[in-house]
């Protein structure tokens, strides 16, 4: 159907074992690496330790509200950039709006068409990997710029020191020359 983005890892979070197994199997067949969680606590732990490219999150979990879990993921530095797609039976407009308001990037209502699921997963997993690459490049560039700025500050200090030393030498020479000329004029 679709090609899985290279080595993309998907975290599937659903309290229903049949749904977890089915969705995980479909994704694995497409070449994705899949990690599954049955609760909010498991999902949070897996997200923090594994940093998946994408999370498929059910809204109704035994120990957590999916919307609140998504908000927590957004507020945690280690997981704040991981995109979340809600995959849930709750499909009325107000629930969809809540999903986006809590930080979700997409919303799929069960029952779903596998082709739609795979298309959305491929899109968001690709975007996630591209975003990670850009953030990594930006972080590297920022680090190099900070290092260059430190070096420029060091060079500025050295330049100021040299300028001060030369100014003192010039002042001393000027002073000595003037005094010598005065002494010679008196003689």
Steps between C-alpha positions, in 0.01 A plus 500: 500500500748764619869491569596543862737787563844358564514338844197691626385386843133525592362477853150350495303579817165327545345318795325255266743214433336403170535854363861522620593172336314579175642852457850385601483215248383726217782745573766228526390361162579843355850498650445712809658421835214478748485531877166446675361627829170421674484796739593861539781420742651244260463747213673782686787273606543363146485847345762638741738207462462416130416835337286349223441685174123491550240403761159352419295575811158382611296754695350253748769334710455325834729734693499817292301723272672498159457875459665568836778252418563686174526827693751341738702374205508856359612644837786251545821607329597148389164434333377844399585460132356152449187527283184337636220361286185420694356162399170470682132416482415848630432684178259787559614848408562616856727197566696564180544865600616390848752271335654780297482742793693256719783485247406221262605531137225279357188311601380165367162362603448126552402306303754624248617407154849349508602704195406822679689395813811410300489821296474715811764304687740523203443875470548578869791257549680658203432851631623394844825362362555810285427723799749306715761537229441873479510543878821299516659709225380818671640384835836418335509835324409683821780320684750597228379862512535509878852361468584761233357776722714383793807504274412851377469621860841349578650668195340832598659476844837420342461789255407742777802385701732551203351841425549607861860377497570688176332814633721490810814446290404789273425723798832405659689569178320829452573596859865397476547678168343821627710500816814430298421789268439731796827394661683549171338839454617608844848381437 
